[in-house]
Amino acid sequence: MKIDQPLTLLGGISPQHFMREYWQRKPLLIRQAIPGFKPSLSIANIKQLVKREEVESRLIWQDENGWNMKTGPFDRLPAASKPNWSLLAQSVDLHDDATAALMRQFRFISDARLDDAMISIATDGGGVGPHFDSYDVFLLQAHGQRRWRISQQEDLTLEPGLPLKILQNFQAEEEFVLEPGDMLYLPPHAAHDGVAIGNCMTISIGFRAPTLATLACGMLETANDQILANLGDLGGLYANPVIPGPSLSATFKDPDTDATTTPAALPDTLLKATVDAIAKVKFDKHLATRFLGQWLTDLPANAYFEPGNEDLDLTVAMPTTGKLVLDRCTRLMYRDKQLFINGEVAPIPASSRLRQLADARELLCGSDKATKLKQKELRMLNEWQLEGWLHHID
């Protein structure tokens, strides 16, 4: 993708322009972001999808008693003729190739931020109430019409005692009716309220927004793994993962300690030993890279891979036609020479060939990059193929 060229998806502005002027700053309405858009899944398809255990879903409706919410799976749903209900199916990109491909049209933003594609269907008047999100979101109208009212208000007080987050004092500043193919971008904490006009479908492309506490805890957990690995207690998909770090296997000793008259007091020697041990752990970019690489590629519990083709051995006969394509559920990232896939650290460096696979999510079999794959890279790709993380498409 050429980030400095106009993009229809962004209303004729370039990704670079969007990131500099709108991202995390202000809303953007884009008419016909995808001209003539038709969703890969119908409303009936979504109703079937939410019957499955592995699909996270919610049903939200409003009646004389106020707002109500129920989590799926759902064997039965309200009639399409009944107004004021909305059904949300989370992470549809894990279950549908075309939805995953749609979500990846937004890869002018780092994969580290890209989260999932949620699809909501609603009957006339259906919605989830005025609210705000703590993350960026693109709202693509897929079927029917939805009226959006938005506000950049500072008052984000929520109604107490409700099963979902509803703003107490929503004051709309702008209003739009979106048709299929239209899209609305909203930065974090932009108040918004979307209400269906007749039966409709909206696809929400959402982005990760971890708290600083999440990042800090992740670093601490990775440091813990680093210490355990150097004690020989950590395993994984790949045997003996290399985690550079201090050896803290020595036991605590205090041979010069005097007898005590205050046995309940914590000893200074033990406190000092603990502080000194922690000081040996380097909380640096290397540790942060390992944490982020594994955390950001870690798979949701409902990700599923079809078994690979056992008749295909990339180490014996690399196909000369077609391409190697990452599965829709596969998450592959890199930083310098470190390579991460589906929550694991790959056992070989991130070469230019593997970085291209990660960026493009495919590798043409007859290309210069593919023909220069080393044997150890082919062994790893073949392992991924057998796991179902990677496919050969002829």
ROTORLUM-170593 format. One record per residue (C-alpha): x, y, z negated; residue number from 0. Coordinates in steps of 0.25 Angstrom, whole numbers, padded with zeros to 4 digits. Example, Ala and Ser with C-alpha at 12.3 -4.5 7.8 and 13.67 -1.06 7.14 Angstrom:
% ROTORLUM-170593
- xx;yy;zz;lumfi
- 0049;-0018;-0031;0
- 0055;-0004;-0029;1
//
This chain:
% ROTORLUM-170593
- xx;yy;zz;lumfi
- 0000;0000;0000;0
- 0005;0014;0004;1
- 0003;0022;-0009;2
- 0004;0035;-0002;3
- -0006;0033;0009;4
- -0021;0036;0009;5
- -0029;0024;0004;6
- -0044;0023;0007;7
- -0046;0016;-0006;8
- -0042;0029;-0013;9
- -0050;0038;-0004;10
- -0039;0042;0005;11
- -0029;0045;-0005;12
- -0016;0038;-0007;13
- -0013;0028;-0019;14
- -0002;0038;-0023;15
- -0012;0050;-0023;16
- -0022;0042;-0031;17
- -0012;0038;-0041;18
- -0007;0052;-0043;19
- -0020;0059;-0043;20
- -0031;0050;-0048;21
- -0025;0038;-0055;22
- -0028;0039;-0070;23
- -0032;0054;-0068;24
- -0046;0056;-0061;25
- -0057;0048;-0054;26
- -0057;0046;-0039;27
- -0070;0043;-0030;28
- -0066;0036;-0017;29
- -0077;0035;-0007;30
- -0076;0022;0002;31
- -0063;0018;-0005;32
- -0065;0004;0002;33
- -0074;0008;0014;34
- -0085;-0003;0017;35
- -0081;-0010;0004;36
- -0088;-0023;0002;37
- -0085;-0031;-0011;38
- -0080;-0045;-0010;39
- -0089;-0050;-0020;40
- -0104;-0047;-0020;41
- -0113;-0044;-0032;42
- -0117;-0059;-0032;43
- -0103;-0063;-0032;44
- -0100;-0055;-0045;45
- -0112;-0061;-0051;46
- -0107;-0075;-0048;47
- -0093;-0071;-0053;48
- -0097;-0067;-0067;49
- -0103;-0081;-0069;50
- -0088;-0086;-0070;51
- -0082;-0087;-0084;52
- -0068;-0081;-0079;53
- -0075;-0068;-0074;54
- -0076;-0057;-0085;55
- -0089;-0050;-0083;56
- -0099;-0041;-0090;57
- -0113;-0038;-0089;58
- -0117;-0024;-0093;59
- -0132;-0018;-0093;60
- -0140;-0007;-0099;61
- -0154;-0009;-0105;62
- -0163;-0002;-0115;63
- -0153;-0007;-0126;64
- -0141;0000;-0119;65
- -0128;-0006;-0114;66
- -0126;-0021;-0114;67
- -0114;-0030;-0110;68
- -0112;-0045;-0108;69
- -0100;-0052;-0103;70
- -0100;-0064;-0093;71
- -0100;-0074;-0087;72
- -0114;-0072;-0083;73
- -0123;-0083;-0078;74
- -0135;-0073;-0076;75
- -0135;-0058;-0073;76
- -0146;-0048;-0073;77
- -0155;-0047;-0060;78
- -0149;-0038;-0049;79
- -0162;-0030;-0050;80
- -0160;-0027;-0065;81
- -0153;-0013;-0066;82
- -0143;-0008;-0076;83
- -0133;-0020;-0077;84
- -0119;-0022;-0072;85
- -0110;-0034;-0071;86
- -0094;-0033;-0072;87
- -0085;-0043;-0067;88
- -0071;-0041;-0071;89
- -0058;-0045;-0064;90
- -0065;-0049;-0051;91
- -0051;-0048;-0044;92
- -0048;-0061;-0051;93
- -0059;-0069;-0045;94
- -0060;-0063;-0031;95
- -0049;-0061;-0020;96
- -0056;-0049;-0013;97
- -0058;-0041;-0026;98
- -0043;-0044;-0030;99
- -0039;-0038;-0017;100
- -0048;-0026;-0019;101
- -0042;-0023;-0032;102
- -0028;-0024;-0026;103
- -0031;-0013;-0017;104
- -0028;-0004;-0029;105
- -0013;-0009;-0030;106
- -0008;0005;-0028;107
- -0009;0004;-0043;108
- 0000;-0006;-0050;109
- -0005;-0020;-0052;110
- -0001;-0017;-0067;111
- -0013;-0008;-0068;112
- -0023;-0015;-0059;113
- -0032;-0023;-0067;114
- -0045;-0029;-0061;115
- -0057;-0028;-0052;116
- -0070;-0028;-0059;117
- -0083;-0029;-0051;118
- -0096;-0024;-0057;119
- -0110;-0026;-0051;120
- -0122;-0018;-0056;121
- -0137;-0016;-0054;122
- -0144;-0003;-0053;123
- -0140;0006;-0065;124
- -0129;-0004;-0069;125
- -0116;0000;-0075;126
- -0108;0000;-0087;127
- -0111;0014;-0093;128
- -0102;0026;-0093;129
- -0088;0022;-0098;130
- -0073;0024;-0096;131
- -0062;0014;-0093;132
- -0048;0015;-0098;133
- -0042;0011;-0085;134
- -0042;0016;-0070;135
- -0053;0010;-0061;136
- -0058;0010;-0047;137
- -0072;0008;-0045;138
- -0076;0002;-0031;139
- -0090;0002;-0027;140
- -0093;-0012;-0020;141
- -0108;-0013;-0019;142
- -0119;-0003;-0020;143
- -0118;0010;-0027;144
- -0113;0015;-0041;145
- -0115;0028;-0047;146
- -0102;0033;-0055;147
- -0102;0044;-0064;148
- -0088;0048;-0070;149
- -0082;0058;-0080;150
- -0068;0061;-0085;151
- -0074;0065;-0098;152
- -0065;0064;-0111;153
- -0076;0059;-0120;154
- -0075;0044;-0119;155
- -0083;0041;-0132;156
- -0090;0027;-0130;157
- -0104;0023;-0135;158
- -0103;0015;-0147;159
- -0109;0001;-0149;160
- -0110;-0003;-0134;161
- -0105;-0016;-0128;162
- -0097;-0008;-0117;163
- -0090;0006;-0117;164
- -0100;0017;-0114;165
- -0097;0032;-0114;166
- -0105;0039;-0124;167
- -0104;0053;-0117;168
- -0102;0051;-0102;169
- -0103;0063;-0094;170
- -0102;0061;-0079;171
- -0094;0071;-0071;172
- -0095;0065;-0057;173
- -0104;0055;-0051;174
- -0102;0046;-0038;175
- -0110;0035;-0031;176
- -0101;0024;-0026;177
- -0104;0016;-0013;178
- -0097;0003;-0009;179
- -0082;0006;-0006;180
- -0082;0019;-0015;181
- -0073;0019;-0027;182
- -0071;0027;-0039;183
- -0058;0028;-0047;184
- -0058;0031;-0062;185
- -0046;0034;-0071;186
- -0046;0029;-0085;187
- -0056;0035;-0095;188
- -0064;0041;-0084;189
- -0079;0040;-0088;190
- -0088;0033;-0078;191
- -0102;0027;-0076;192
- -0105;0018;-0065;193
- -0120;0015;-0062;194
- -0125;0006;-0051;195
- -0135;0011;-0041;196
- -0142;-0002;-0037;197
- -0133;-0015;-0037;198
- -0119;-0012;-0036;199
- -0104;-0017;-0037;200
- -0092;-0010;-0042;201
- -0078;-0015;-0042;202
- -0069;-0009;-0052;203
- -0054;-0009;-0050;204
- -0048;-0008;-0064;205
- -0034;-0005;-0069;206
- -0026;-0009;-0082;207
- -0024;0001;-0093;208
- -0017;-0006;-0104;209
- -0016;0002;-0118;210
- -0002;0005;-0123;211
- -0005;-0004;-0134;212
- -0007;-0016;-0124;213
- 0006;-0012;-0117;214
- 0013;-0012;-0131;215
- 0008;-0025;-0136;216
- 0011;-0031;-0123;217
- 0026;-0027;-0124;218
- 0026;-0033;-0138;219
- 0020;-0046;-0133;220
- 0030;-0047;-0122;221
- 0041;-0044;-0132;222
- 0036;-0056;-0141;223
- 0036;-0065;-0128;224
- 0050;-0060;-0126;225
- 0055;-0064;-0140;226
- 0047;-0078;-0139;227
- 0053;-0081;-0125;228
- 0067;-0079;-0131;229
- 0063;-0089;-0142;230
- 0059;-0099;-0131;231
- 0044;-0098;-0135;232
- 0038;-0092;-0122;233
- 0034;-0099;-0110;234
- 0026;-0096;-0098;235
- 0023;-0100;-0084;236
- 0038;-0099;-0081;237
- 0047;-0106;-0090;238
- 0056;-0099;-0099;239
- 0053;-0084;-0095;240
- 0064;-0075;-0097;241
- 0061;-0064;-0106;242
- 0074;-0056;-0110;243
- 0074;-0052;-0124;244
- 0080;-0053;-0138;245
- 0082;-0067;-0145;246
- 0075;-0066;-0158;247
- 0077;-0080;-0162;248
- 0086;-0078;-0174;249
- 0079;-0080;-0188;250
- 0078;-0069;-0198;251
- 0089;-0070;-0209;252
- 0092;-0062;-0222;253
- 0103;-0069;-0229;254
- 0107;-0057;-0237;255
- 0094;-0054;-0243;256
- 0093;-0052;-0258;257
- 0082;-0058;-0267;258
- 0070;-0050;-0268;259
- 0061;-0045;-0279;260
- 0050;-0041;-0269;261
- 0047;-0053;-0261;262
- 0034;-0047;-0254;263
- 0042;-0036;-0248;264
- 0046;-0037;-0233;265
- 0061;-0038;-0232;266
- 0069;-0027;-0225;267
- 0078;-0038;-0218;268
- 0066;-0044;-0212;269
- 0060;-0031;-0207;270
- 0073;-0027;-0201;271
- 0075;-0040;-0194;272
- 0061;-0038;-0188;273
- 0064;-0024;-0183;274
- 0077;-0028;-0177;275
- 0071;-0040;-0170;276
- 0060;-0031;-0163;277
- 0071;-0021;-0159;278
- 0078;-0032;-0151;279
- 0066;-0033;-0142;280
- 0067;-0023;-0131;281
- 0054;-0016;-0127;282
- 0059;-0012;-0114;283
- 0054;-0012;-0099;284
- 0058;-0026;-0097;285
- 0049;-0031;-0108;286
- 0038;-0022;-0103;287
- 0039;-0027;-0089;288
- 0037;-0041;-0094;289
- 0025;-0038;-0103;290
- 0018;-0030;-0092;291
- 0022;-0040;-0081;292
- 0016;-0051;-0088;293
- 0004;-0044;-0094;294
- 0000;-0037;-0082;295
- 0000;-0050;-0073;296
- -0006;-0058;-0084;297
- -0019;-0065;-0079;298
- -0033;-0063;-0084;299
- -0039;-0076;-0090;300
- -0049;-0077;-0078;301
- -0038;-0077;-0067;302
- -0038;-0090;-0060;303
- -0029;-0096;-0049;304
- -0032;-0107;-0039;305
- -0021;-0117;-0039;306
- -0011;-0115;-0028;307
- -0008;-0124;-0016;308
- 0001;-0135;-0020;309
- 0004;-0139;-0005;310
- 0011;-0125;-0004;311
- 0025;-0125;-0009;312
- 0031;-0111;-0006;313
- 0045;-0116;-0010;314
- 0045;-0127;0001;315
- 0038;-0119;0012;316
- 0034;-0105;0011;317
- 0023;-0102;0021;318
- 0027;-0093;0032;319
- 0013;-0088;0035;320
- 0002;-0082;0026;321
- 0006;-0075;0013;322
- 0007;-0078;-0002;323
- -0004;-0070;-0009;324
- -0005;-0068;-0024;325
- -0018;-0074;-0030;326
- -0028;-0063;-0034;327
- -0026;-0066;-0049;328
- -0011;-0066;-0048;329
- -0004;-0054;-0055;330
- 0010;-0052;-0050;331
- 0019;-0040;-0054;332
- 0034;-0037;-0055;333
- 0043;-0027;-0061;334
- 0057;-0026;-0056;335
- 0062;-0041;-0056;336
- 0051;-0046;-0065;337
- 0039;-0053;-0059;338
- 0026;-0056;-0066;339
- 0014;-0065;-0062;340
- 0002;-0068;-0069;341
- 0007;-0065;-0083;342
- 0020;-0072;-0080;343
- 0035;-0068;-0078;344
- 0039;-0074;-0065;345
- 0052;-0082;-0066;346
- 0059;-0075;-0054;347
- 0062;-0060;-0051;348
- 0052;-0051;-0043;349
- 0059;-0051;-0030;350
- 0055;-0041;-0019;351
- 0047;-0053;-0013;352
- 0039;-0055;-0026;353
- 0037;-0041;-0028;354
- 0031;-0040;-0014;355
- 0022;-0051;-0017;356
- 0017;-0044;-0030;357
- 0015;-0031;-0023;358
- 0008;-0036;-0011;359
- 0002;-0048;-0018;360
- 0006;-0056;-0006;361
- 0018;-0060;0002;362
- 0018;-0064;0017;363
- 0024;-0077;0019;364
- 0032;-0074;0032;365
- 0037;-0060;0026;366
- 0051;-0057;0024;367
- 0048;-0057;0009;368
- 0042;-0071;0009;369
- 0053;-0077;0017;370
- 0063;-0071;0007;371
- 0057;-0078;-0005;372
- 0067;-0085;-0013;373
- 0065;-0100;-0018;374
- 0062;-0096;-0032;375
- 0052;-0086;-0028;376
- 0045;-0096;-0019;377
- 0045;-0106;-0031;378
- 0038;-0096;-0039;379
- 0028;-0092;-0028;380
- 0025;-0106;-0026;381
- 0022;-0108;-0041;382
- 0013;-0096;-0040;383
- 0006;-0102;-0028;384
- 0004;-0115;-0036;385
- -0002;-0107;-0047;386
- -0012;-0100;-0038;387
- -0005;-0086;-0041;388
- -0001;-0085;-0026;389
- -0007;-0091;-0013;390
- -0002;-0093;0001;391
- -0012;-0088;0011;392
- -0010;-0092;0025;393
//
